[in-house]
Amino acid sequence: MSSTRLPGKVMLPLAGKPVVWHVYNRAKQCKYVDEAIVAASTDKSDDELVDFLKANNINYYRGSLDNVLKRFMDIIYEKKPQYVVRITADCPHICPIWIDNQIKALNLFDGDVVYCENMGCAFEGAGVVKASVLEHIFKNTSDDQNKEHVGAVFITQNPDKLRIVEVCPKESLILQNCRLTLDEQKDYKLYKTIYEKLYDPEHFMYLQDIVNLLKKEPELININKDVHHKPLNIELQTKYTLMWKNAKKIGKFFWQDNP
Protein backbone atom coordinates (compact mmCIF):
# COMPACT_ATOMS: atom_id res chain seq x y z
CA MET A 1 0.00 0.00 0.00
CA SER A 2 2.97 2.33 0.52
CA SER A 3 3.98 2.35 -3.15
CA THR A 4 5.56 5.71 -3.99
CA ARG A 5 4.52 5.86 -7.64
CA LEU A 6 0.95 4.61 -7.18
CA PRO A 7 -0.05 4.55 -3.50
CA GLY A 8 -2.60 1.93 -2.57
CA LYS A 9 -2.32 0.24 -5.96
CA VAL A 10 -3.12 -3.28 -4.74
CA MET A 11 -6.55 -2.06 -3.61
CA LEU A 12 -7.44 -0.38 -6.91
CA PRO A 13 -10.60 -1.91 -8.41
CA LEU A 14 -10.65 -4.12 -11.48
CA ALA A 15 -14.09 -5.41 -12.49
CA GLY A 16 -15.39 -4.52 -9.04
CA LYS A 17 -12.68 -6.33 -7.03
CA PRO A 18 -9.31 -5.04 -5.76
CA VAL A 19 -6.16 -5.96 -7.65
CA VAL A 20 -4.95 -8.09 -4.73
CA TRP A 21 -8.16 -10.16 -4.83
CA HIS A 22 -7.56 -11.04 -8.48
CA VAL A 23 -3.89 -11.90 -7.86
CA TYR A 24 -4.72 -14.11 -4.88
CA ASN A 25 -7.50 -15.98 -6.64
CA ARG A 26 -5.41 -16.51 -9.77
CA ALA A 27 -2.63 -17.93 -7.58
CA LYS A 28 -5.08 -20.38 -6.03
CA GLN A 29 -5.68 -21.87 -9.49
CA CYS A 30 -2.18 -23.41 -9.46
CA LYS A 31 -2.18 -27.21 -9.19
CA TYR A 32 1.13 -27.44 -7.37
CA VAL A 33 0.71 -24.57 -4.91
CA ASP A 34 -0.47 -25.80 -1.51
CA GLU A 35 -1.21 -22.41 -0.02
CA ALA A 36 -1.37 -18.79 -1.15
CA ILE A 37 -0.52 -16.11 1.41
CA VAL A 38 -0.58 -12.33 1.09
CA ALA A 39 2.64 -11.20 2.76
CA ALA A 40 1.62 -7.74 3.98
CA SER A 41 3.59 -5.45 6.29
CA THR A 42 2.99 -4.32 9.85
CA ASP A 43 3.08 -0.70 8.72
CA LYS A 44 -0.17 1.16 9.41
CA SER A 45 -0.44 1.93 5.69
CA ASP A 46 -1.36 -1.75 5.20
CA ASP A 47 -4.23 -1.67 7.72
CA GLU A 48 -6.80 -1.03 4.99
CA LEU A 49 -5.43 -3.94 2.97
CA VAL A 50 -5.49 -6.30 5.96
CA ASP A 51 -9.04 -5.27 6.85
CA PHE A 52 -10.07 -6.33 3.34
CA LEU A 53 -8.15 -9.61 3.58
CA LYS A 54 -9.82 -10.45 6.90
CA ALA A 55 -13.28 -9.61 5.59
CA ASN A 56 -12.76 -11.87 2.57
CA ASN A 57 -11.12 -14.82 4.38
CA ILE A 58 -7.86 -14.37 2.48
CA ASN A 59 -4.68 -15.84 4.01
CA TYR A 60 -2.24 -13.16 5.11
CA TYR A 61 0.84 -12.55 7.23
CA ARG A 62 2.20 -9.23 8.47
CA GLY A 63 5.94 -8.65 8.71
CA SER A 64 8.68 -6.09 8.15
CA LEU A 65 7.88 -3.28 5.71
CA ASP A 66 11.40 -2.86 4.33
CA ASN A 67 12.91 -6.30 4.92
CA VAL A 68 10.64 -8.24 2.57
CA LEU A 69 13.08 -11.17 2.56
CA LYS A 70 12.53 -11.58 6.31
CA ARG A 71 8.78 -11.38 5.69
CA PHE A 72 9.18 -14.37 3.34
CA MET A 73 11.47 -16.25 5.71
CA ASP A 74 9.03 -15.91 8.63
CA ILE A 75 6.47 -17.73 6.49
CA ILE A 76 9.00 -20.25 5.17
CA TYR A 77 10.16 -21.21 8.67
CA GLU A 78 6.54 -21.79 9.70
CA LYS A 79 5.28 -23.58 6.57
CA LYS A 80 8.50 -25.38 5.54
CA PRO A 81 7.82 -25.47 1.77
CA GLN A 82 10.21 -26.97 -0.75
CA TYR A 83 9.57 -24.19 -3.26
CA VAL A 84 8.31 -20.64 -2.94
CA VAL A 85 6.45 -18.70 -5.62
CA ARG A 86 7.18 -15.03 -5.29
CA ILE A 87 4.18 -13.25 -6.80
CA THR A 88 4.16 -9.48 -6.93
CA ALA A 89 0.71 -8.22 -6.02
CA ASP A 90 0.84 -5.61 -8.77
CA CYS A 91 0.62 -8.13 -11.62
CA PRO A 92 -3.08 -9.07 -11.90
CA HIS A 93 -2.46 -11.17 -15.00
CA ILE A 94 -0.29 -13.88 -13.40
CA CYS A 95 -0.53 -17.24 -15.13
CA PRO A 96 -1.16 -20.34 -12.95
CA ILE A 97 0.00 -22.66 -15.74
CA TRP A 98 3.32 -20.78 -15.97
CA ILE A 99 3.79 -21.17 -12.21
CA ASP A 100 2.99 -24.89 -12.39
CA ASN A 101 5.46 -25.33 -15.26
CA GLN A 102 8.20 -23.71 -13.19
CA ILE A 103 7.48 -25.88 -10.15
CA LYS A 104 7.36 -29.06 -12.21
CA ALA A 105 10.62 -28.16 -13.99
CA LEU A 106 12.48 -27.46 -10.75
CA ASN A 107 11.11 -30.58 -9.09
CA LEU A 108 12.04 -32.76 -12.08
CA PHE A 109 15.70 -31.69 -12.03
CA ASP A 110 16.00 -30.77 -8.33
CA GLY A 111 16.74 -27.22 -9.40
CA ASP A 112 17.04 -23.97 -7.48
CA VAL A 113 15.79 -21.41 -9.97
CA VAL A 114 14.37 -21.14 -13.47
CA TYR A 115 15.95 -19.48 -16.52
CA CYS A 116 13.93 -18.41 -19.52
CA GLU A 117 15.85 -17.03 -22.50
CA ASN A 118 12.89 -15.53 -24.37
CA MET A 119 10.30 -14.79 -21.75
CA GLY A 120 8.75 -11.57 -23.03
CA CYS A 121 6.59 -9.40 -20.81
CA ALA A 122 3.58 -11.65 -20.24
CA PHE A 123 5.27 -13.83 -17.60
CA GLU A 124 6.31 -11.03 -15.25
CA GLY A 125 5.23 -11.14 -11.65
CA ALA A 126 5.59 -14.82 -10.69
CA GLY A 127 8.91 -16.58 -10.14
CA VAL A 128 9.62 -19.88 -8.38
CA VAL A 129 12.71 -20.48 -6.24
CA LYS A 130 13.77 -23.27 -3.92
CA ALA A 131 13.12 -22.19 -0.34
CA SER A 132 16.64 -23.20 0.74
CA VAL A 133 18.10 -20.62 -1.67
CA LEU A 134 16.20 -17.82 0.05
CA GLU A 135 17.30 -19.16 3.43
CA HIS A 136 20.95 -19.12 2.29
CA ILE A 137 20.63 -15.51 1.13
CA PHE A 138 18.83 -14.53 4.33
CA LYS A 139 21.60 -15.98 6.49
CA ASN A 140 24.51 -14.69 4.42
CA THR A 141 23.60 -11.19 3.27
CA SER A 142 23.14 -7.87 4.99
CA ASP A 143 22.54 -6.01 1.73
CA ASP A 144 19.45 -3.80 1.90
CA GLN A 145 18.61 -4.40 -1.77
CA ASN A 146 18.46 -8.16 -1.20
CA LYS A 147 16.23 -7.57 1.82
CA GLU A 148 13.86 -5.34 -0.14
CA HIS A 149 13.83 -7.42 -3.34
CA VAL A 150 13.75 -10.91 -1.78
CA GLY A 151 17.27 -11.91 -2.75
CA ALA A 152 16.94 -10.88 -6.38
CA VAL A 153 20.32 -9.12 -6.44
CA PHE A 154 22.18 -12.17 -5.11
CA ILE A 155 20.36 -14.53 -7.46
CA THR A 156 20.99 -12.35 -10.51
CA GLN A 157 24.69 -11.95 -9.78
CA ASN A 158 25.46 -15.56 -8.83
CA PRO A 159 24.19 -17.96 -11.49
CA ASP A 160 27.30 -20.10 -10.96
CA LYS A 161 26.16 -20.87 -7.40
CA LEU A 162 22.70 -22.05 -8.42
CA ARG A 163 21.19 -25.14 -10.01
CA ILE A 164 19.45 -23.55 -13.00
CA VAL A 165 16.74 -25.21 -15.05
CA GLU A 166 15.91 -23.68 -18.43
CA VAL A 167 12.19 -23.48 -19.14
CA CYS A 168 10.96 -22.85 -22.68
CA PRO A 169 7.62 -21.00 -22.64
CA LYS A 170 4.78 -21.49 -25.04
CA GLU A 171 5.53 -19.60 -28.26
CA SER A 172 2.05 -18.09 -28.52
CA LEU A 173 2.42 -16.50 -25.07
CA ILE A 174 5.63 -14.64 -25.82
CA LEU A 175 4.80 -10.96 -26.11
CA GLN A 176 7.53 -8.39 -26.72
CA ASN A 177 7.65 -4.59 -26.49
CA CYS A 178 4.85 -4.27 -23.99
CA ARG A 179 4.48 -3.65 -20.28
CA LEU A 180 2.36 -5.74 -17.91
CA THR A 181 2.85 -4.53 -14.36
CA LEU A 182 1.07 -1.96 -12.24
CA ASP A 183 3.31 0.95 -11.23
CA GLU A 184 1.61 4.09 -12.54
CA GLN A 185 -1.82 5.39 -13.57
CA LYS A 186 -1.22 4.52 -17.23
CA ASP A 187 -0.55 0.90 -16.23
CA TYR A 188 -3.83 0.91 -14.32
CA LYS A 189 -5.62 2.28 -17.37
CA LEU A 190 -4.30 -0.64 -19.45
CA TYR A 191 -5.35 -3.24 -16.88
CA LYS A 192 -8.79 -1.65 -16.56
CA THR A 193 -9.19 -1.88 -20.33
CA ILE A 194 -8.09 -5.53 -20.36
CA TYR A 195 -10.48 -6.44 -17.57
CA GLU A 196 -13.37 -4.54 -19.14
CA LYS A 197 -12.87 -6.45 -22.38
CA LEU A 198 -12.12 -9.92 -21.01
CA TYR A 199 -13.13 -10.46 -17.41
CA ASP A 200 -16.06 -12.74 -16.73
CA PRO A 201 -16.60 -14.05 -13.18
CA GLU A 202 -17.99 -17.29 -14.62
CA HIS A 203 -14.97 -18.05 -16.82
CA PHE A 204 -11.28 -17.92 -15.97
CA MET A 205 -9.34 -15.25 -17.86
CA TYR A 206 -6.32 -17.11 -19.24
CA LEU A 207 -3.04 -15.44 -20.06
CA GLN A 208 -3.55 -16.58 -23.65
CA ASP A 209 -6.75 -14.48 -23.74
CA ILE A 210 -4.82 -11.40 -22.62
CA VAL A 211 -1.96 -11.95 -25.07
CA ASN A 212 -4.41 -12.55 -27.92
CA LEU A 213 -6.19 -9.29 -27.09
CA LEU A 214 -2.96 -7.28 -27.06
CA LYS A 215 -1.88 -8.83 -30.35
CA LYS A 216 -5.27 -8.19 -31.92
CA GLU A 217 -5.44 -4.60 -30.63
CA PRO A 218 -1.79 -3.46 -30.49
CA GLU A 219 -2.86 0.13 -29.86
CA LEU A 220 -3.58 -0.94 -26.27
CA ILE A 221 0.14 -1.44 -25.70
CA ASN A 222 0.64 2.26 -26.38
CA ILE A 223 -1.37 3.22 -23.30
CA ASN A 224 1.61 2.74 -20.99
CA LYS A 225 4.53 2.51 -23.41
CA ASP A 226 6.29 5.52 -21.85
CA VAL A 227 6.25 4.03 -18.33
CA HIS A 228 9.48 2.34 -17.27
CA HIS A 229 10.70 0.02 -14.54
CA LYS A 230 12.76 1.37 -11.67
CA PRO A 231 16.50 1.73 -12.43
CA LEU A 232 17.43 -1.24 -10.20
CA ASN A 233 15.02 -3.54 -12.04
CA ILE A 234 16.46 -2.44 -15.39
CA GLU A 235 19.99 -2.98 -14.07
CA LEU A 236 19.15 -6.47 -12.79
CA GLN A 237 17.48 -7.43 -16.06
CA THR A 238 20.55 -6.27 -18.02
CA LYS A 239 22.90 -8.29 -15.79
CA TYR A 240 20.56 -11.29 -15.97
CA THR A 241 20.57 -11.20 -19.77
CA LEU A 242 24.37 -10.98 -19.93
CA MET A 243 25.29 -13.44 -17.17
CA TRP A 244 22.65 -16.15 -17.39
CA LYS A 245 22.60 -16.97 -21.09
CA ASN A 246 25.90 -18.85 -20.93
CA ALA A 247 25.57 -20.06 -17.34
CA LYS A 248 25.48 -23.81 -16.76
CA LYS A 249 21.98 -25.33 -16.86
CA ILE A 250 21.24 -28.68 -15.26
CA GLY A 251 18.23 -29.39 -17.44
CA LYS A 252 15.78 -28.10 -20.01
CA PHE A 253 12.01 -28.19 -19.66
CA PHE A 254 9.49 -27.56 -22.42
CA TRP A 255 6.15 -25.90 -21.75
CA GLN A 256 3.22 -28.16 -20.93
CA ASP A 257 -0.36 -26.91 -21.23
CA ASN A 258 -1.37 -29.32 -18.50
CA PRO A 259 1.76 -29.84 -16.40
Secondary structure, DSSP 4 states (H G I P E B T S, - for coil): ---SSSTTGGGSEETTEEHHHHHHHHHTT-SS-S---EEEESSGGGHHHHHHHHHTT--EEEE-SS-HHHHHHHHHHHH--SEEEEE-TT-TT--HHHHHHHHHHHHHHT-SEEE-TT--STTTTEEEEEHHHHHHHHHH---HHHHHTTTHHHHHH-GGGS-EEEEE--GGG---S---S-SSHHHHHHHHHHHHHH-BTTB---HHHHHHHHHH-GGGGGGGTT----HHHHHHHHHHHHHHTTS-EEEEEE--S--
